[in-house]
Every structure is written in structure tokens, then in C-alpha cells.
Amino acid sequence: MGDIHQPLHVSYASDKGGNTIEVHWYTRKANLHHIWDSNIIETAEADLYNSALEGMVDALKKNITVLMQQNYCSLHVCYKVFLTC
């Protein structure tokens, strides 16, 4: 997967991966890289899962499993019907 999940690692060198960009996240002021790495996840955990990490992990596992099944099925159909995608 490389850094596709970390877009700040492949940004402009001058912003040092978002470390030189100051932003406000709700009432906090921090650099963009910190917001991306920590605060977004912490906020989702608190707001969507009542700070229950186990519930958040379970939801992620379920979503990943569903997406993998959908992708497998679509690739399988694509291969059988068209031979190339």
C-alpha cells in the first residue's frame, strides 16, 4: 500500500509532511500532521463510539470484510465476463 494512507508523507517538502501547517481542530490548535495522525481518530472514537475503542475496531473489521468481499466478487465477475478489466 505504500503511503497511500498517509498523503502527508508524499506532499511538498517545504511543508515537512504537514508539520509546518498550523490548523484548528475543534478547540485545539496543532499541526496538520498531528491532526491527521491522532485527532481525527480520537474524535471519531469519542463521537461515534462513545470512546469505546473495541466498538470502533469491530466496525472497522466489519467494513473491511464487506469491502473485500465486494471487491472480490466484482473482480471475479469482471474476469469471467470480460476476461480483462
PyMOL Python script that loads the backbone (N, CA, C, O; Angstrom):
from pymol import cmd

cmd.read_pdbstr("""\
ATOM      1  N   MET A   1       0.823  -1.188   0.000  1.00  0.00           N
ATOM      2  CA  MET A   1       0.000   0.000   0.000  1.00  0.00           C
ATOM      3  C   MET A   1       0.866   1.250   0.000  1.00  0.00           C
ATOM      4  O   MET A   1       0.410   2.307  -0.437  1.00  0.00           O
ATOM      5  N   GLY A   2       2.069   1.163   0.465  1.00  0.00           N
ATOM      6  CA  GLY A   2       2.926   2.346   0.485  1.00  0.00           C
ATOM      7  C   GLY A   2       2.345   3.431   1.371  1.00  0.00           C
ATOM      8  O   GLY A   2       1.817   3.148   2.447  1.00  0.00           O
ATOM      9  N   ASP A   3       2.440   4.662   0.922  1.00  0.00           N
ATOM     10  CA  ASP A   3       1.953   5.794   1.705  1.00  0.00           C
ATOM     11  C   ASP A   3       0.608   6.313   1.214  1.00  0.00           C
ATOM     12  O   ASP A   3       0.271   7.468   1.474  1.00  0.00           O
ATOM     13  N   ILE A   4      -0.171   5.491   0.509  1.00  0.00           N
ATOM     14  CA  ILE A   4      -1.466   5.958   0.028  1.00  0.00           C
ATOM     15  C   ILE A   4      -2.370   6.345   1.204  1.00  0.00           C
ATOM     16  O   ILE A   4      -3.223   7.223   1.066  1.00  0.00           O
ATOM     17  N   HIS A   5      -2.188   5.702   2.345  1.00  0.00           N
ATOM     18  CA  HIS A   5      -2.978   6.020   3.531  1.00  0.00           C
ATOM     19  C   HIS A   5      -2.374   7.182   4.318  1.00  0.00           C
ATOM     20  O   HIS A   5      -2.959   7.626   5.306  1.00  0.00           O
ATOM     21  N   GLN A   6      -1.228   7.672   3.900  1.00  0.00           N
ATOM     22  CA  GLN A   6      -0.554   8.787   4.555  1.00  0.00           C
ATOM     23  C   GLN A   6      -0.225   9.866   3.522  1.00  0.00           C
ATOM     24  O   GLN A   6       0.941  10.039   3.170  1.00  0.00           O
ATOM     25  N   PRO A   7      -1.212  10.579   3.039  1.00  0.00           N
ATOM     26  CA  PRO A   7      -0.954  11.562   1.983  1.00  0.00           C
ATOM     27  C   PRO A   7       0.013  12.664   2.392  1.00  0.00           C
ATOM     28  O   PRO A   7       0.635  13.285   1.530  1.00  0.00           O
ATOM     29  N   LEU A   8       0.151  12.915   3.677  1.00  0.00           N
ATOM     30  CA  LEU A   8       1.081  13.956   4.113  1.00  0.00           C
ATOM     31  C   LEU A   8       2.541  13.530   3.944  1.00  0.00           C
ATOM     32  O   LEU A   8       3.434  14.377   3.920  1.00  0.00           O
ATOM     33  N   HIS A   9       2.784  12.234   3.828  1.00  0.00           N
ATOM     34  CA  HIS A   9       4.146  11.757   3.619  1.00  0.00           C
ATOM     35  C   HIS A   9       4.614  11.987   2.183  1.00  0.00           C
ATOM     36  O   HIS A   9       5.811  11.905   1.905  1.00  0.00           O
ATOM     37  N   VAL A  10       3.702  12.267   1.286  1.00  0.00           N
ATOM     38  CA  VAL A  10       4.070  12.478  -0.119  1.00  0.00           C
ATOM     39  C   VAL A  10       3.696  13.881  -0.591  1.00  0.00           C
ATOM     40  O   VAL A  10       3.491  14.102  -1.784  1.00  0.00           O
ATOM     41  N   SER A  11       3.610  14.813   0.331  1.00  0.00           N
ATOM     42  CA  SER A  11       3.265  16.196  -0.017  1.00  0.00           C
ATOM     43  C   SER A  11       4.529  16.967  -0.385  1.00  0.00           C
ATOM     44  O   SER A  11       5.576  16.376  -0.649  1.00  0.00           O
ATOM     45  N   TYR A  12       4.421  18.262  -0.398  1.00  0.00           N
ATOM     46  CA  TYR A  12       5.564  19.116  -0.715  1.00  0.00           C
ATOM     47  C   TYR A  12       6.605  19.065   0.399  1.00  0.00           C
ATOM     48  O   TYR A  12       6.254  19.032   1.578  1.00  0.00           O
ATOM     49  N   ALA A  13       7.856  19.059   0.035  1.00  0.00           N
ATOM     50  CA  ALA A  13       8.939  19.007   1.029  1.00  0.00           C
ATOM     51  C   ALA A  13       8.913  20.227   1.950  1.00  0.00           C
ATOM     52  O   ALA A  13       9.278  20.139   3.122  1.00  0.00           O
ATOM     53  N   SER A  14       8.477  21.365   1.405  1.00  0.00           N
ATOM     54  CA  SER A  14       8.505  22.598   2.196  1.00  0.00           C
ATOM     55  C   SER A  14       7.566  22.578   3.399  1.00  0.00           C
ATOM     56  O   SER A  14       7.802  23.291   4.374  1.00  0.00           O
ATOM     57  N   ASP A  15       6.506  21.774   3.345  1.00  0.00           N
ATOM     58  CA  ASP A  15       5.594  21.737   4.496  1.00  0.00           C
ATOM     59  C   ASP A  15       5.982  20.650   5.506  1.00  0.00           C
ATOM     60  O   ASP A  15       5.320  20.479   6.530  1.00  0.00           O
ATOM     61  N   LYS A  16       7.046  19.928   5.211  1.00  0.00           N
ATOM     62  CA  LYS A  16       7.588  18.906   6.118  1.00  0.00           C
ATOM     63  C   LYS A  16       6.504  17.923   6.566  1.00  0.00           C
ATOM     64  O   LYS A  16       6.354  17.632   7.753  1.00  0.00           O
ATOM     65  N   GLY A  17       5.757  17.423   5.587  1.00  0.00           N
ATOM     66  CA  GLY A  17       4.728  16.425   5.898  1.00  0.00           C
ATOM     67  C   GLY A  17       3.563  16.972   6.684  1.00  0.00           C
ATOM     68  O   GLY A  17       2.931  16.231   7.438  1.00  0.00           O
ATOM     69  N   GLY A  18       3.262  18.241   6.534  1.00  0.00           N
ATOM     70  CA  GLY A  18       2.166  18.864   7.263  1.00  0.00           C
ATOM     71  C   GLY A  18       2.564  19.374   8.639  1.00  0.00           C
ATOM     72  O   GLY A  18       1.727  19.909   9.366  1.00  0.00           O
ATOM     73  N   ASN A  19       3.817  19.217   8.999  1.00  0.00           N
ATOM     74  CA  ASN A  19       4.274  19.645  10.323  1.00  0.00           C
ATOM     75  C   ASN A  19       4.423  21.155  10.451  1.00  0.00           C
ATOM     76  O   ASN A  19       4.485  21.667  11.568  1.00  0.00           O
ATOM     77  N   THR A  20       4.482  21.878   9.341  1.00  0.00           N
ATOM     78  CA  THR A  20       4.609  23.336   9.411  1.00  0.00           C
ATOM     79  C   THR A  20       3.278  24.048   9.167  1.00  0.00           C
ATOM     80  O   THR A  20       3.225  25.277   9.139  1.00  0.00           O
ATOM     81  N   ILE A  21       2.220  23.287   8.993  1.00  0.00           N
ATOM     82  CA  ILE A  21       0.896  23.872   8.726  1.00  0.00           C
ATOM     83  C   ILE A  21       0.072  23.819  10.000  1.00  0.00           C
ATOM     84  O   ILE A  21      -0.318  22.742  10.451  1.00  0.00           O
ATOM     85  N   GLU A  22      -0.193  24.977  10.578  1.00  0.00           N
ATOM     86  CA  GLU A  22      -0.996  25.060  11.803  1.00  0.00           C
ATOM     87  C   GLU A  22      -2.485  25.115  11.440  1.00  0.00           C
ATOM     88  O   GLU A  22      -2.888  25.887  10.571  1.00  0.00           O
ATOM     89  N   VAL A  23      -3.290  24.299  12.107  1.00  0.00           N
ATOM     90  CA  VAL A  23      -4.738  24.282  11.874  1.00  0.00           C
ATOM     91  C   VAL A  23      -5.465  24.202  13.215  1.00  0.00           C
ATOM     92  O   VAL A  23      -4.871  23.865  14.240  1.00  0.00           O
ATOM     93  N   HIS A  24      -6.743  24.514  13.191  1.00  0.00           N
ATOM     94  CA  HIS A  24      -7.604  24.364  14.368  1.00  0.00           C
ATOM     95  C   HIS A  24      -8.490  23.148  14.160  1.00  0.00           C
ATOM     96  O   HIS A  24      -9.149  23.023  13.127  1.00  0.00           O
ATOM     97  N   TRP A  25      -8.508  22.272  15.119  1.00  0.00           N
ATOM     98  CA  TRP A  25      -9.394  21.108  15.108  1.00  0.00           C
ATOM     99  C   TRP A  25     -10.293  21.252  16.320  1.00  0.00           C
ATOM    100  O   TRP A  25      -9.867  21.015  17.450  1.00  0.00           O
ATOM    101  N   TYR A  26     -11.531  21.638  16.086  1.00  0.00           N
ATOM    102  CA  TYR A  26     -12.461  21.998  17.149  1.00  0.00           C
ATOM    103  C   TYR A  26     -11.812  23.087  18.000  1.00  0.00           C
ATOM    104  O   TYR A  26     -11.617  24.201  17.512  1.00  0.00           O
ATOM    105  N   THR A  27     -11.478  22.804  19.239  1.00  0.00           N
ATOM    106  CA  THR A  27     -10.893  23.839  20.101  1.00  0.00           C
ATOM    107  C   THR A  27      -9.374  23.737  20.185  1.00  0.00           C
ATOM    108  O   THR A  27      -8.736  24.525  20.884  1.00  0.00           O
ATOM    109  N   ARG A  28      -8.798  22.780  19.482  1.00  0.00           N
ATOM    110  CA  ARG A  28      -7.350  22.574  19.545  1.00  0.00           C
ATOM    111  C   ARG A  28      -6.641  23.222  18.363  1.00  0.00           C
ATOM    112  O   ARG A  28      -7.170  23.281  17.253  1.00  0.00           O
ATOM    113  N   LYS A  29      -5.455  23.696  18.624  1.00  0.00           N
ATOM    114  CA  LYS A  29      -4.588  24.182  17.561  1.00  0.00           C
ATOM    115  C   LYS A  29      -3.385  23.251  17.521  1.00  0.00           C
ATOM    116  O   LYS A  29      -2.723  23.029  18.535  1.00  0.00           O
ATOM    117  N   ALA A  30      -3.112  22.716  16.352  1.00  0.00           N
ATOM    118  CA  ALA A  30      -1.988  21.784  16.211  1.00  0.00           C
ATOM    119  C   ALA A  30      -1.544  21.773  14.759  1.00  0.00           C
ATOM    120  O   ALA A  30      -2.178  22.383  13.898  1.00  0.00           O
ATOM    121  N   ASN A  31      -0.452  21.074  14.499  1.00  0.00           N
ATOM    122  CA  ASN A  31      -0.034  20.985  13.106  1.00  0.00           C
ATOM    123  C   ASN A  31      -0.875  19.926  12.389  1.00  0.00           C
ATOM    124  O   ASN A  31      -1.395  18.998  13.008  1.00  0.00           O
ATOM    125  N   LEU A  32      -0.992  20.087  11.094  1.00  0.00           N
ATOM    126  CA  LEU A  32      -1.854  19.222  10.286  1.00  0.00           C
ATOM    127  C   LEU A  32      -1.486  17.753  10.416  1.00  0.00           C
ATOM    128  O   LEU A  32      -2.372  16.899  10.456  1.00  0.00           O
ATOM    129  N   HIS A  33      -0.203  17.444  10.482  1.00  0.00           N
ATOM    130  CA  HIS A  33       0.215  16.049  10.590  1.00  0.00           C
ATOM    131  C   HIS A  33      -0.316  15.416  11.883  1.00  0.00           C
ATOM    132  O   HIS A  33      -0.784  14.277  11.871  1.00  0.00           O
ATOM    133  N   HIS A  34      -0.243  16.144  12.980  1.00  0.00           N
ATOM    134  CA  HIS A  34      -0.753  15.626  14.256  1.00  0.00           C
ATOM    135  C   HIS A  34      -2.271  15.415  14.196  1.00  0.00           C
ATOM    136  O   HIS A  34      -2.785  14.404  14.675  1.00  0.00           O
ATOM    137  N   ILE A  35      -2.970  16.371  13.609  1.00  0.00           N
ATOM    138  CA  ILE A  35      -4.424  16.233  13.464  1.00  0.00           C
ATOM    139  C   ILE A  35      -4.744  14.973  12.671  1.00  0.00           C
ATOM    140  O   ILE A  35      -5.611  14.189  13.057  1.00  0.00           O
ATOM    141  N   TRP A  36      -4.032  14.784  11.550  1.00  0.00           N
ATOM    142  CA  TRP A  36      -4.276  13.626  10.686  1.00  0.00           C
ATOM    143  C   TRP A  36      -3.961  12.313  11.411  1.00  0.00           C
ATOM    144  O   TRP A  36      -4.742  11.364  11.350  1.00  0.00           O
ATOM    145  N   ASP A  37      -2.819  12.266  12.094  1.00  0.00           N
ATOM    146  CA  ASP A  37      -2.382  11.033  12.745  1.00  0.00           C
ATOM    147  C   ASP A  37      -3.169  10.676  14.003  1.00  0.00           C
ATOM    148  O   ASP A  37      -3.344   9.496  14.307  1.00  0.00           O
ATOM    149  N   SER A  38      -3.643  11.678  14.733  1.00  0.00           N
ATOM    150  CA  SER A  38      -4.229  11.387  16.042  1.00  0.00           C
ATOM    151  C   SER A  38      -5.633  11.939  16.252  1.00  0.00           C
ATOM    152  O   SER A  38      -6.553  11.188  16.576  1.00  0.00           O
ATOM    153  N   ASN A  39      -5.803  13.236  16.072  1.00  0.00           N
ATOM    154  CA  ASN A  39      -7.046  13.877  16.488  1.00  0.00           C
ATOM    155  C   ASN A  39      -8.280  13.426  15.706  1.00  0.00           C
ATOM    156  O   ASN A  39      -9.362  13.329  16.284  1.00  0.00           O
ATOM    157  N   ILE A  40      -8.146  13.156  14.439  1.00  0.00           N
ATOM    158  CA  ILE A  40      -9.312  12.708  13.666  1.00  0.00           C
ATOM    159  C   ILE A  40      -9.818  11.375  14.204  1.00  0.00           C
ATOM    160  O   ILE A  40     -11.022  11.187  14.375  1.00  0.00           O
ATOM    161  N   ILE A  41      -8.892  10.445  14.471  1.00  0.00           N
ATOM    162  CA  ILE A  41      -9.267   9.137  15.016  1.00  0.00           C
ATOM    163  C   ILE A  41      -9.854   9.278  16.415  1.00  0.00           C
ATOM    164  O   ILE A  41     -10.875   8.665  16.729  1.00  0.00           O
ATOM    165  N   GLU A  42      -9.213  10.082  17.252  1.00  0.00           N
ATOM    166  CA  GLU A  42      -9.711  10.277  18.617  1.00  0.00           C
ATOM    167  C   GLU A  42     -11.111  10.881  18.620  1.00  0.00           C
ATOM    168  O   GLU A  42     -11.954  10.491  19.428  1.00  0.00           O
ATOM    169  N   THR A  43     -11.362  11.827  17.725  1.00  0.00           N
ATOM    170  CA  THR A  43     -12.677  12.460  17.648  1.00  0.00           C
ATOM    171  C   THR A  43     -13.727  11.459  17.185  1.00  0.00           C
ATOM    172  O   THR A  43     -14.825  11.409  17.739  1.00  0.00           O
ATOM    173  N   ALA A  44     -13.398  10.669  16.179  1.00  0.00           N
ATOM    174  CA  ALA A  44     -14.339   9.643  15.697  1.00  0.00           C
ATOM    175  C   ALA A  44     -14.649   8.637  16.793  1.00  0.00           C
ATOM    176  O   ALA A  44     -15.802   8.252  16.987  1.00  0.00           O
ATOM    177  N   GLU A  45     -13.611   8.212  17.511  1.00  0.00           N
ATOM    178  CA  GLU A  45     -13.811   7.261  18.601  1.00  0.00           C
ATOM    179  C   GLU A  45     -14.746   7.830  19.658  1.00  0.00           C
ATOM    180  O   GLU A  45     -15.644   7.136  20.135  1.00  0.00           O
ATOM    181  N   ALA A  46     -14.540   9.085  20.024  1.00  0.00           N
ATOM    182  CA  ALA A  46     -15.368   9.711  21.059  1.00  0.00           C
ATOM    183  C   ALA A  46     -16.784   9.984  20.573  1.00  0.00           C
ATOM    184  O   ALA A  46     -17.751   9.691  21.276  1.00  0.00           O
ATOM    185  N   ASP A  47     -16.911  10.549  19.362  1.00  0.00           N
ATOM    186  CA  ASP A  47     -18.223  10.975  18.876  1.00  0.00           C
ATOM    187  C   ASP A  47     -19.083   9.828  18.350  1.00  0.00           C
ATOM    188  O   ASP A  47     -20.300   9.830  18.540  1.00  0.00           O
ATOM    189  N   LEU A  48     -18.470   8.865  17.699  1.00  0.00           N
ATOM    190  CA  LEU A  48     -19.247   7.800  17.057  1.00  0.00           C
ATOM    191  C   LEU A  48     -19.333   6.522  17.873  1.00  0.00           C
ATOM    192  O   LEU A  48     -20.253   5.726  17.685  1.00  0.00           O
ATOM    193  N   TYR A  49     -18.385   6.319  18.777  1.00  0.00           N
ATOM    194  CA  TYR A  49     -18.339   5.058  19.526  1.00  0.00           C
ATOM    195  C   TYR A  49     -18.268   5.271  21.031  1.00  0.00           C
ATOM    196  O   TYR A  49     -17.879   4.364  21.767  1.00  0.00           O
ATOM    197  N   ASN A  50     -18.639   6.453  21.492  1.00  0.00           N
ATOM    198  CA  ASN A  50     -18.635   6.765  22.926  1.00  0.00           C
ATOM    199  C   ASN A  50     -17.328   6.383  23.604  1.00  0.00           C
ATOM    200  O   ASN A  50     -17.325   5.859  24.718  1.00  0.00           O
ATOM    201  N   SER A  51     -16.226   6.648  22.927  1.00  0.00           N
ATOM    202  CA  SER A  51     -14.870   6.370  23.421  1.00  0.00           C
ATOM    203  C   SER A  51     -14.614   4.887  23.669  1.00  0.00           C
ATOM    204  O   SER A  51     -13.710   4.525  24.422  1.00  0.00           O
ATOM    205  N   ALA A  52     -15.410   4.034  23.035  1.00  0.00           N
ATOM    206  CA  ALA A  52     -15.208   2.592  23.176  1.00  0.00           C
ATOM    207  C   ALA A  52     -14.388   2.090  21.995  1.00  0.00           C
ATOM    208  O   ALA A  52     -14.923   1.865  20.909  1.00  0.00           O
ATOM    209  N   LEU A  53     -13.101   1.918  22.211  1.00  0.00           N
ATOM    210  CA  LEU A  53     -12.197   1.502  21.146  1.00  0.00           C
ATOM    211  C   LEU A  53     -12.612   0.160  20.546  1.00  0.00           C
ATOM    212  O   LEU A  53     -12.515  -0.031  19.334  1.00  0.00           O
ATOM    213  N   GLU A  54     -13.066  -0.754  21.371  1.00  0.00           N
ATOM    214  CA  GLU A  54     -13.450  -2.080  20.877  1.00  0.00           C
ATOM    215  C   GLU A  54     -14.580  -1.975  19.850  1.00  0.00           C
ATOM    216  O   GLU A  54     -14.559  -2.677  18.839  1.00  0.00           O
ATOM    217  N   GLY A  55     -15.558  -1.114  20.096  1.00  0.00           N
ATOM    218  CA  GLY A  55     -16.653  -0.934  19.148  1.00  0.00           C
ATOM    219  C   GLY A  55     -16.174  -0.364  17.831  1.00  0.00           C
ATOM    220  O   GLY A  55     -16.652  -0.756  16.767  1.00  0.00           O
ATOM    221  N   MET A  56     -15.229   0.562  17.898  1.00  0.00           N
ATOM    222  CA  MET A  56     -14.664   1.155  16.687  1.00  0.00           C
ATOM    223  C   MET A  56     -13.888   0.114  15.891  1.00  0.00           C
ATOM    224  O   MET A  56     -14.011   0.052  14.668  1.00  0.00           O
ATOM    225  N   VAL A  57     -13.098  -0.694  16.566  1.00  0.00           N
ATOM    226  CA  VAL A  57     -12.323  -1.748  15.902  1.00  0.00           C
ATOM    227  C   VAL A  57     -13.262  -2.759  15.250  1.00  0.00           C
ATOM    228  O   VAL A  57     -13.023  -3.174  14.116  1.00  0.00           O
ATOM    229  N   ASP A  58     -14.321  -3.159  15.942  1.00  0.00           N
ATOM    230  CA  ASP A  58     -15.284  -4.104  15.382  1.00  0.00           C
ATOM    231  C   ASP A  58     -15.940  -3.549  14.118  1.00  0.00           C
ATOM    232  O   ASP A  58     -16.107  -4.270  13.134  1.00  0.00           O
ATOM    233  N   ALA A  59     -16.310  -2.269  14.148  1.00  0.00           N
ATOM    234  CA  ALA A  59     -16.937  -1.648  12.983  1.00  0.00           C
ATOM    235  C   ALA A  59     -15.966  -1.602  11.804  1.00  0.00           C
ATOM    236  O   ALA A  59     -16.358  -1.859  10.666  1.00  0.00           O
ATOM    237  N   LEU A  60     -14.712  -1.277  12.072  1.00  0.00           N
ATOM    238  CA  LEU A  60     -13.711  -1.249  11.009  1.00  0.00           C
ATOM    239  C   LEU A  60     -13.508  -2.635  10.404  1.00  0.00           C
ATOM    240  O   LEU A  60     -13.442  -2.781   9.184  1.00  0.00           O
ATOM    241  N   LYS A  61     -13.411  -3.644  11.253  1.00  0.00           N
ATOM    242  CA  LYS A  61     -13.241  -5.019  10.754  1.00  0.00           C
ATOM    243  C   LYS A  61     -14.420  -5.429   9.874  1.00  0.00           C
ATOM    244  O   LYS A  61     -14.234  -6.040   8.822  1.00  0.00           O
ATOM    245  N   LYS A  62     -15.624  -5.093  10.307  1.00  0.00           N
ATOM    246  CA  LYS A  62     -16.816  -5.444   9.535  1.00  0.00           C
ATOM    247  C   LYS A  62     -16.797  -4.736   8.180  1.00  0.00           C
ATOM    248  O   LYS A  62     -17.066  -5.358   7.153  1.00  0.00           O
ATOM    249  N   ASN A  63     -16.483  -3.444   8.173  1.00  0.00           N
ATOM    250  CA  ASN A  63     -16.453  -2.682   6.920  1.00  0.00           C
ATOM    251  C   ASN A  63     -15.381  -3.201   5.982  1.00  0.00           C
ATOM    252  O   ASN A  63     -15.608  -3.295   4.776  1.00  0.00           O
ATOM    253  N   ILE A  64     -14.221  -3.537   6.514  1.00  0.00           N
ATOM    254  CA  ILE A  64     -13.138  -4.053   5.679  1.00  0.00           C
ATOM    255  C   ILE A  64     -13.533  -5.389   5.076  1.00  0.00           C
ATOM    256  O   ILE A  64     -13.279  -5.635   3.897  1.00  0.00           O
ATOM    257  N   THR A  65     -14.151  -6.253   5.867  1.00  0.00           N
ATOM    258  CA  THR A  65     -14.577  -7.559   5.374  1.00  0.00           C
ATOM    259  C   THR A  65     -15.595  -7.408   4.250  1.00  0.00           C
ATOM    260  O   THR A  65     -15.491  -8.087   3.229  1.00  0.00           O
ATOM    261  N   VAL A  66     -16.569  -6.532   4.422  1.00  0.00           N
ATOM    262  CA  VAL A  66     -17.586  -6.304   3.399  1.00  0.00           C
ATOM    263  C   VAL A  66     -16.944  -5.761   2.123  1.00  0.00           C
ATOM    264  O   VAL A  66     -17.255  -6.228   1.028  1.00  0.00           O
ATOM    265  N   LEU A  67     -16.062  -4.791   2.256  1.00  0.00           N
ATOM    266  CA  LEU A  67     -15.396  -4.218   1.086  1.00  0.00           C
ATOM    267  C   LEU A  67     -14.554  -5.258   0.359  1.00  0.00           C
ATOM    268  O   LEU A  67     -14.531  -5.285  -0.872  1.00  0.00           O
ATOM    269  N   MET A  68     -13.869  -6.107   1.103  1.00  0.00           N
ATOM    270  CA  MET A  68     -13.053  -7.144   0.468  1.00  0.00           C
ATOM    271  C   MET A  68     -13.935  -8.121  -0.294  1.00  0.00           C
ATOM    272  O   MET A  68     -13.590  -8.531  -1.403  1.00  0.00           O
ATOM    273  N   GLN A  69     -15.065  -8.497   0.284  1.00  0.00           N
ATOM    274  CA  GLN A  69     -15.982  -9.418  -0.396  1.00  0.00           C
ATOM    275  C   GLN A  69     -16.545  -8.783  -1.658  1.00  0.00           C
ATOM    276  O   GLN A  69     -16.642  -9.447  -2.691  1.00  0.00           O
ATOM    277  N   GLN A  70     -16.919  -7.506  -1.593  1.00  0.00           N
ATOM    278  CA  GLN A  70     -17.458  -6.819  -2.760  1.00  0.00           C
ATOM    279  C   GLN A  70     -16.414  -6.715  -3.859  1.00  0.00           C
ATOM    280  O   GLN A  70     -16.720  -6.950  -5.028  1.00  0.00           O
ATOM    281  N   ASN A  71     -15.194  -6.368  -3.500  1.00  0.00           N
ATOM    282  CA  ASN A  71     -14.131  -6.251  -4.493  1.00  0.00           C
ATOM    283  C   ASN A  71     -13.819  -7.598  -5.121  1.00  0.00           C
ATOM    284  O   ASN A  71     -13.604  -7.679  -6.330  1.00  0.00           O
ATOM    285  N   TYR A  72     -13.790  -8.656  -4.324  1.00  0.00           N
ATOM    286  CA  TYR A  72     -13.521  -9.984  -4.861  1.00  0.00           C
ATOM    287  C   TYR A  72     -14.608 -10.370  -5.858  1.00  0.00           C
ATOM    288  O   TYR A  72     -14.313 -10.849  -6.953  1.00  0.00           O
ATOM    289  N   CYS A  73     -15.860 -10.162  -5.475  1.00  0.00           N
ATOM    290  CA  CYS A  73     -16.966 -10.527  -6.357  1.00  0.00           C
ATOM    291  C   CYS A  73     -16.932  -9.725  -7.655  1.00  0.00           C
ATOM    292  O   CYS A  73     -17.148 -10.289  -8.728  1.00  0.00           O
ATOM    293  N   SER A  74     -16.671  -8.446  -7.580  1.00  0.00           N
ATOM    294  CA  SER A  74     -16.656  -7.634  -8.792  1.00  0.00           C
ATOM    295  C   SER A  74     -15.482  -8.017  -9.687  1.00  0.00           C
ATOM    296  O   SER A  74     -15.621  -8.024 -10.910  1.00  0.00           O
ATOM    297  N   LEU A  75     -14.343  -8.332  -9.107  1.00  0.00           N
ATOM    298  CA  LEU A  75     -13.202  -8.763  -9.913  1.00  0.00           C
ATOM    299  C   LEU A  75     -13.462 -10.120 -10.536  1.00  0.00           C
ATOM    300  O   LEU A  75     -13.108 -10.350 -11.692  1.00  0.00           O
ATOM    301  N   HIS A  76     -14.073 -11.018  -9.788  1.00  0.00           N
ATOM    302  CA  HIS A  76     -14.376 -12.355 -10.284  1.00  0.00           C
ATOM    303  C   HIS A  76     -15.354 -12.272 -11.464  1.00  0.00           C
ATOM    304  O   HIS A  76     -15.155 -12.926 -12.488  1.00  0.00           O
ATOM    305  N   VAL A  77     -16.404 -11.466 -11.312  1.00  0.00           N
ATOM    306  CA  VAL A  77     -17.385 -11.288 -12.398  1.00  0.00           C
ATOM    307  C   VAL A  77     -16.698 -10.640 -13.590  1.00  0.00           C
ATOM    308  O   VAL A  77     -16.906 -11.068 -14.725  1.00  0.00           O
ATOM    309  N   CYS A  78     -15.904  -9.641 -13.361  1.00  0.00           N
ATOM    310  CA  CYS A  78     -15.203  -8.953 -14.434  1.00  0.00           C
ATOM    311  C   CYS A  78     -14.328  -9.933 -15.212  1.00  0.00           C
ATOM    312  O   CYS A  78     -14.313  -9.912 -16.443  1.00  0.00           O
ATOM    313  N   TYR A  79     -13.607 -10.781 -14.505  1.00  0.00           N
ATOM    314  CA  TYR A  79     -12.721 -11.727 -15.154  1.00  0.00           C
ATOM    315  C   TYR A  79     -13.510 -12.728 -15.982  1.00  0.00           C
ATOM    316  O   TYR A  79     -13.148 -13.015 -17.123  1.00  0.00           O
ATOM    317  N   LYS A  80     -14.590 -13.262 -15.413  1.00  0.00           N
ATOM    318  CA  LYS A  80     -15.353 -14.294 -16.111  1.00  0.00           C
ATOM    319  C   LYS A  80     -16.086 -13.729 -17.334  1.00  0.00           C
ATOM    320  O   LYS A  80     -16.168 -14.394 -18.367  1.00  0.00           O
ATOM    321  N   VAL A  81     -16.604 -12.536 -17.224  1.00  0.00           N
ATOM    322  CA  VAL A  81     -17.417 -11.972 -18.309  1.00  0.00           C
ATOM    323  C   VAL A  81     -16.554 -11.364 -19.400  1.00  0.00           C
ATOM    324  O   VAL A  81     -16.792 -11.589 -20.587  1.00  0.00           O
ATOM    325  N   PHE A  82     -15.556 -10.596 -19.001  1.00  0.00           N
ATOM    326  CA  PHE A  82     -14.795  -9.822 -19.983  1.00  0.00           C
ATOM    327  C   PHE A  82     -13.383 -10.335 -20.217  1.00  0.00           C
ATOM    328  O   PHE A  82     -12.733  -9.932 -21.181  1.00  0.00           O
ATOM    329  N   LEU A  83     -12.919 -11.183 -19.386  1.00  0.00           N
ATOM    330  CA  LEU A  83     -11.561 -11.704 -19.426  1.00  0.00           C
ATOM    331  C   LEU A  83     -10.508 -10.656 -19.065  1.00  0.00           C
ATOM    332  O   LEU A  83      -9.482 -11.003 -18.479  1.00  0.00           O
ATOM    333  N   THR A  84     -10.733  -9.390 -19.399  1.00  0.00           N
ATOM    334  CA  THR A  84      -9.859  -8.326 -18.922  1.00  0.00           C
ATOM    335  C   THR A  84     -10.723  -7.203 -18.381  1.00  0.00           C
ATOM    336  O   THR A  84     -11.873  -7.039 -18.790  1.00  0.00           O
ATOM    337  N   CYS A  85     -10.176  -6.444 -17.478  1.00  0.00           N
ATOM    338  CA  CYS A  85     -10.947  -5.356 -16.863  1.00  0.00           C
ATOM    339  C   CYS A  85     -10.461  -4.011 -17.362  1.00  0.00           C
ATOM    340  O   CYS A  85     -10.989  -2.975 -16.958  1.00  0.00           O
TER     341      CYS A  85
END
""", "prot")
cmd.dss("prot")
cmd.show_as("cartoon", "prot")
cmd.util.cbc("prot")
cmd.orient("prot")
